[in-house]
Amino acid sequence: MRYTVRFAPEALEQLAALEDYISQAGSPTVGARYVDAIVTYCMSLAAFPLRGTARDEIMPALRVTNYRGRCIVAFEVDNAQRIVSILGVYYGGENYETLLKGQPPSR
């Protein structure tokens, strides 16, 4: 059975900022394609929600996975409700551990 994938407002803001950055540094087409690919990757968590590494020491139920080596996707899995919550998308070495510590769970 598949899970529902939801994006936190912060994750959507991060994706928009990443697309803007790539669009200004390169081209709008490349920026849009890259962000679309990240979203598609995140949506694939609906079929394989326990992908990545558990990082309970940062936040309970937190998991992280990489997209193409430069992007970290931080998410929570609620097995009872079958929901994957994308909490953040961190690009280019952003310190996601510091940014996520103290953030309340999305549930």
Backbone as JSON Lines, residues from 0, in Angstrom:
{"i":0,"aa":"M","n":[0.83,-1.18,0.0],"ca":[0.0,0.0,0.0],"c":[0.88,1.25,0.0]}
{"i":1,"aa":"R","n":[0.51,2.2,-0.8],"ca":[1.31,3.42,-0.94],"c":[1.02,4.42,0.19]}
{"i":2,"aa":"Y","n":[1.99,5.26,0.41],"ca":[1.87,6.33,1.39],"c":[1.51,7.63,0.65]}
{"i":3,"aa":"T","n":[0.99,8.59,1.38],"ca":[0.76,9.93,0.85],"c":[1.99,10.76,1.17]}
{"i":4,"aa":"V","n":[2.47,11.53,0.2],"ca":[3.62,12.4,0.4],"c":[3.12,13.83,0.52]}
{"i":5,"aa":"R","n":[3.52,14.5,1.6],"ca":[3.15,15.89,1.82],"c":[4.41,16.72,2.01]}
{"i":6,"aa":"F","n":[4.38,17.95,1.5],"ca":[5.51,18.86,1.64],"c":[5.18,19.92,2.67]}
{"i":7,"aa":"A","n":[6.06,20.1,3.64],"ca":[5.9,21.19,4.61],"c":[6.09,22.51,3.88]}
{"i":8,"aa":"P","n":[5.46,23.58,4.37],"ca":[5.65,24.89,3.73],"c":[7.13,25.28,3.61]}
{"i":9,"aa":"E","n":[7.93,24.94,4.61],"ca":[9.37,25.26,4.58],"c":[10.05,24.54,3.42]}
{"i":10,"aa":"A","n":[9.68,23.29,3.18],"ca":[10.27,22.54,2.08],"c":[9.9,23.16,0.74]}
{"i":11,"aa":"L","n":[8.65,23.58,0.6],"ca":[8.23,24.23,-0.65],"c":[8.97,25.55,-0.86]}
{"i":12,"aa":"E","n":[9.19,26.29,0.22],"ca":[9.97,27.55,0.12],"c":[11.4,27.25,-0.29]}
{"i":13,"aa":"Q","n":[11.99,26.2,0.26],"ca":[13.36,25.83,-0.08],"c":[13.46,25.44,-1.56]}
{"i":14,"aa":"L","n":[12.48,24.69,-2.05],"ca":[12.49,24.29,-3.46],"c":[12.35,25.52,-4.37]}
{"i":15,"aa":"A","n":[11.49,26.45,-4.0],"ca":[11.33,27.67,-4.81],"c":[12.62,28.48,-4.81]}
{"i":16,"aa":"A","n":[13.26,28.59,-3.65],"ca":[14.52,29.34,-3.56],"c":[15.62,28.66,-4.38]}
{"i":17,"aa":"L","n":[15.66,27.33,-4.36],"ca":[16.65,26.6,-5.14],"c":[16.42,26.81,-6.64]}
{"i":18,"aa":"E","n":[15.16,26.77,-7.05],"ca":[14.86,27.0,-8.47],"c":[15.26,28.41,-8.88]}
{"i":19,"aa":"D","n":[14.99,29.4,-8.04],"ca":[15.4,30.78,-8.33],"c":[16.92,30.88,-8.45]}
{"i":20,"aa":"Y","n":[17.63,30.26,-7.51],"ca":[19.09,30.31,-7.51],"c":[19.66,29.72,-8.8]}
{"i":21,"aa":"I","n":[19.19,28.53,-9.17],"ca":[19.69,27.88,-10.38],"c":[19.29,28.67,-11.62]}
{"i":22,"aa":"S","n":[18.09,29.22,-11.62],"ca":[17.61,30.01,-12.76],"c":[18.48,31.24,-12.98]}
{"i":23,"aa":"Q","n":[18.89,31.9,-11.88],"ca":[19.72,33.1,-11.99],"c":[21.16,32.74,-12.35]}
{"i":24,"aa":"A","n":[21.66,31.63,-11.8],"ca":[23.04,31.24,-12.05],"c":[23.21,30.57,-13.42]}
{"i":25,"aa":"G","n":[22.15,29.95,-13.91],"ca":[22.25,29.22,-15.16],"c":[21.12,29.57,-16.09]}
{"i":26,"aa":"S","n":[20.07,28.76,-16.03],"ca":[18.92,29.04,-16.88],"c":[17.64,28.62,-16.17]}
{"i":27,"aa":"P","n":[16.55,29.32,-16.45],"ca":[15.26,28.96,-15.84],"c":[14.83,27.53,-16.18]}
{"i":28,"aa":"T","n":[15.14,27.07,-17.38],"ca":[14.77,25.72,-17.77],"c":[15.49,24.69,-16.92]}
{"i":29,"aa":"V","n":[16.78,24.9,-16.71],"ca":[17.57,23.98,-15.9],"c":[17.07,24.0,-14.45]}
{"i":30,"aa":"G","n":[16.8,25.18,-13.92],"ca":[16.29,25.29,-12.55],"c":[14.97,24.56,-12.37]}
{"i":31,"aa":"A","n":[14.06,24.75,-13.3],"ca":[12.75,24.09,-13.21],"c":[12.9,22.58,-13.32]}
{"i":32,"aa":"R","n":[13.73,22.11,-14.25],"ca":[13.93,20.67,-14.41],"c":[14.54,20.03,-13.17]}
{"i":33,"aa":"Y","n":[15.52,20.71,-12.58],"ca":[16.18,20.15,-11.41],"c":[15.21,20.04,-10.24]}
{"i":34,"aa":"V","n":[14.45,21.09,-10.0],"ca":[13.49,21.07,-8.9],"c":[12.38,20.06,-9.17]}
{"i":35,"aa":"D","n":[11.93,19.96,-10.4],"ca":[10.92,18.95,-10.75],"c":[11.46,17.54,-10.47]}
{"i":36,"aa":"A","n":[12.73,17.32,-10.76],"ca":[13.33,16.0,-10.52],"c":[13.4,15.7,-9.01]}
{"i":37,"aa":"I","n":[13.69,16.73,-8.2],"ca":[13.71,16.54,-6.75],"c":[12.31,16.19,-6.26]}
{"i":38,"aa":"V","n":[11.3,16.89,-6.75],"ca":[9.92,16.62,-6.35],"c":[9.52,15.19,-6.76]}
{"i":39,"aa":"T","n":[9.89,14.78,-7.95],"ca":[9.6,13.41,-8.4],"c":[10.28,12.39,-7.49]}
{"i":40,"aa":"Y","n":[11.52,12.67,-7.11],"ca":[12.24,11.8,-6.2],"c":[11.51,11.71,-4.86]}
{"i":41,"aa":"C","n":[11.09,12.85,-4.35],"ca":[10.34,12.87,-3.09],"c":[9.04,12.08,-3.2]}
{"i":42,"aa":"M","n":[8.36,12.22,-4.31],"ca":[7.11,11.51,-4.52],"c":[7.33,9.99,-4.57]}
{"i":43,"aa":"S","n":[8.52,9.56,-4.96],"ca":[8.81,8.13,-4.99],"c":[8.87,7.53,-3.59]}
{"i":44,"aa":"L","n":[8.96,8.37,-2.58],"ca":[8.92,7.88,-1.2],"c":[7.55,7.28,-0.85]}
{"i":45,"aa":"A","n":[6.54,7.57,-1.67],"ca":[5.21,6.97,-1.46],"c":[5.28,5.45,-1.57]}
{"i":46,"aa":"A","n":[6.15,4.95,-2.42],"ca":[6.29,3.51,-2.6],"c":[7.36,2.91,-1.68]}
{"i":47,"aa":"F","n":[8.39,3.69,-1.37],"ca":[9.5,3.21,-0.54],"c":[9.79,4.22,0.57]}
{"i":48,"aa":"P","n":[8.9,4.32,1.56],"ca":[9.01,5.39,2.56],"c":[10.16,5.24,3.55]}
{"i":49,"aa":"L","n":[10.71,4.06,3.69],"ca":[11.78,3.9,4.68],"c":[13.17,3.96,4.07]}
{"i":50,"aa":"R","n":[13.25,4.57,2.9],"ca":[14.53,4.79,2.24],"c":[15.36,5.76,3.09]}
{"i":51,"aa":"G","n":[16.63,5.74,2.92],"ca":[17.49,6.7,3.61],"c":[17.93,6.19,4.97]}
{"i":52,"aa":"T","n":[18.35,7.14,5.78],"ca":[18.94,6.85,7.08],"c":[18.09,7.47,8.18]}
{"i":53,"aa":"A","n":[17.81,6.69,9.22],"ca":[17.1,7.23,10.39],"c":[18.04,8.17,11.14]}
{"i":54,"aa":"R","n":[17.53,9.32,11.54],"ca":[18.33,10.31,12.29],"c":[17.56,10.75,13.53]}
{"i":55,"aa":"D","n":[17.14,9.76,14.33],"ca":[16.37,10.03,15.55],"c":[17.11,10.91,16.55]}
{"i":56,"aa":"E","n":[18.44,10.93,16.46],"ca":[19.21,11.76,17.39],"c":[19.02,13.25,17.11]}
{"i":57,"aa":"I","n":[18.58,13.59,15.93],"ca":[18.3,14.99,15.58],"c":[16.86,15.34,15.91]}
{"i":58,"aa":"M","n":[15.95,14.44,15.51],"ca":[14.52,14.65,15.73],"c":[13.86,13.28,15.65]}
{"i":59,"aa":"P","n":[12.93,12.97,16.56],"ca":[12.26,11.67,16.49],"c":[11.58,11.46,15.14]}
{"i":60,"aa":"A","n":[11.74,10.26,14.59],"ca":[11.13,9.83,13.33],"c":[11.74,10.48,12.09]}
{"i":61,"aa":"L","n":[12.83,11.23,12.24],"ca":[13.47,11.88,11.1],"c":[14.26,10.85,10.28]}
{"i":62,"aa":"R","n":[14.13,10.96,8.98],"ca":[14.94,10.19,8.04],"c":[15.52,11.18,7.03]}
{"i":63,"aa":"V","n":[16.69,10.85,6.49],"ca":[17.3,11.68,5.44],"c":[17.76,10.78,4.31]}
{"i":64,"aa":"T","n":[17.72,11.34,3.12],"ca":[18.23,10.66,1.94],"c":[18.85,11.71,1.04]}
{"i":65,"aa":"N","n":[19.7,11.26,0.13],"ca":[20.38,12.18,-0.8],"c":[19.72,12.13,-2.16]}
{"i":66,"aa":"Y","n":[19.74,13.27,-2.83],"ca":[19.36,13.31,-4.23],"c":[20.57,13.83,-5.01]}
{"i":67,"aa":"R","n":[21.1,13.0,-5.87],"ca":[22.26,13.33,-6.71],"c":[23.46,13.88,-5.95]}
{"i":68,"aa":"G","n":[23.6,13.5,-4.7],"ca":[24.79,13.84,-3.93],"c":[24.88,15.26,-3.41]}
{"i":69,"aa":"R","n":[24.16,16.2,-3.98],"ca":[24.25,17.61,-3.56],"c":[23.05,18.07,-2.76]}
{"i":70,"aa":"C","n":[22.05,17.23,-2.66],"ca":[20.79,17.64,-2.06],"c":[20.38,16.62,-0.99]}
{"i":71,"aa":"I","n":[20.05,17.11,0.19],"ca":[19.57,16.26,1.28],"c":[18.06,16.48,1.41]}
{"i":72,"aa":"V","n":[17.31,15.41,1.44],"ca":[15.87,15.48,1.68],"c":[15.63,14.94,3.08]}
{"i":73,"aa":"A","n":[15.04,15.77,3.95],"ca":[14.72,15.38,5.32],"c":[13.21,15.14,5.39]}
{"i":74,"aa":"F","n":[12.83,14.0,5.98],"ca":[11.41,13.66,6.02],"c":[11.08,12.8,7.23]}
{"i":75,"aa":"E","n":[9.8,12.75,7.54],"ca":[9.26,11.9,8.59],"c":[8.31,10.9,7.96]}
{"i":76,"aa":"V","n":[8.23,9.72,8.56],"ca":[7.29,8.71,8.1],"c":[6.34,8.39,9.25]}
{"i":77,"aa":"D","n":[5.06,8.55,8.99],"ca":[4.02,8.17,9.95],"c":[3.39,6.89,9.42]}
{"i":78,"aa":"N","n":[3.83,5.74,9.96],"ca":[3.34,4.46,9.48],"c":[1.86,4.25,9.78]}
{"i":79,"aa":"A","n":[1.4,4.75,10.91],"ca":[0.0,4.57,11.28],"c":[-0.94,5.24,10.28]}
{"i":80,"aa":"Q","n":[-0.59,6.46,9.86],"ca":[-1.44,7.2,8.91],"c":[-0.97,7.06,7.47]}
{"i":81,"aa":"R","n":[0.17,6.37,7.28],"ca":[0.74,6.15,5.95],"c":[1.03,7.48,5.23]}
{"i":82,"aa":"I","n":[1.75,8.35,5.95],"ca":[2.09,9.67,5.41],"c":[3.6,9.87,5.5]}
{"i":83,"aa":"V","n":[4.17,10.36,4.42],"ca":[5.56,10.82,4.4],"c":[5.51,12.34,4.35]}
{"i":84,"aa":"S","n":[6.12,12.99,5.34],"ca":[6.15,14.46,5.39],"c":[7.55,14.93,5.04]}
{"i":85,"aa":"I","n":[7.66,15.64,3.92],"ca":[8.94,16.22,3.52],"c":[9.13,17.49,4.35]}
{"i":86,"aa":"L","n":[10.12,17.48,5.22],"ca":[10.35,18.6,6.13],"c":[11.27,19.65,5.54]}
{"i":87,"aa":"G","n":[12.22,19.22,4.73],"ca":[13.16,20.18,4.17],"c":[13.98,19.58,3.05]}
{"i":88,"aa":"V","n":[14.46,20.46,2.19],"ca":[15.33,20.1,1.08],"c":[16.54,21.02,1.18]}
{"i":89,"aa":"Y","n":[17.69,20.43,1.48],"ca":[18.9,21.21,1.78],"c":[19.92,20.97,0.68]}
{"i":90,"aa":"Y","n":[20.44,22.05,0.12],"ca":[21.29,21.96,-1.06],"c":[22.68,22.5,-0.77]}
{"i":91,"aa":"G","n":[23.67,21.89,-1.39],"ca":[25.02,22.42,-1.39],"c":[25.7,22.5,-0.04]}
{"i":92,"aa":"G","n":[25.49,21.52,0.81],"ca":[26.19,21.48,2.08],"c":[25.55,22.27,3.2]}
{"i":93,"aa":"E","n":[24.3,22.69,3.04],"ca":[23.62,23.36,4.15],"c":[23.62,22.43,5.36]}
{"i":94,"aa":"N","n":[23.76,22.99,6.54],"ca":[23.81,22.19,7.75],"c":[22.39,21.86,8.2]}
{"i":95,"aa":"Y","n":[21.83,20.82,7.62],"ca":[20.44,20.46,7.93],"c":[20.28,20.04,9.38]}
{"i":96,"aa":"E","n":[21.32,19.46,9.97],"ca":[21.22,19.02,11.37],"c":[20.93,20.21,12.28]}
{"i":97,"aa":"T","n":[21.67,21.27,12.13],"ca":[21.45,22.46,12.96],"c":[20.1,23.09,12.66]}
{"i":98,"aa":"L","n":[19.73,23.14,11.39],"ca":[18.47,23.76,11.0],"c":[17.26,22.98,11.51]}
{"i":99,"aa":"L","n":[17.37,21.67,11.62],"ca":[16.24,20.86,12.04],"c":[16.13,20.67,13.55]}
{"i":100,"aa":"K","n":[17.23,20.81,14.28],"ca":[17.18,20.61,15.72],"c":[16.22,21.61,16.35]}
{"i":101,"aa":"G","n":[15.38,21.1,17.19],"ca":[14.42,21.96,17.87],"c":[13.16,22.23,17.1]}
{"i":102,"aa":"Q","n":[13.1,21.82,15.84],"ca":[11.89,22.01,15.03],"c":[10.85,20.98,15.5]}
{"i":103,"aa":"P","n":[9.62,21.41,15.78],"ca":[8.62,20.45,16.25],"c":[8.24,19.49,15.12]}
{"i":104,"aa":"P","n":[7.79,18.28,15.49],"ca":[7.34,17.33,14.47],"c":[6.17,17.89,13.7]}
{"i":105,"aa":"S","n":[5.99,17.41,12.47],"ca":[4.93,17.95,11.61],"c":[3.55,17.4,11.98]}
{"i":106,"aa":"R","n":[3.48,16.38,12.78],"ca":[2.19,15.77,13.12],"c":[1.42,16.58,14.09]}
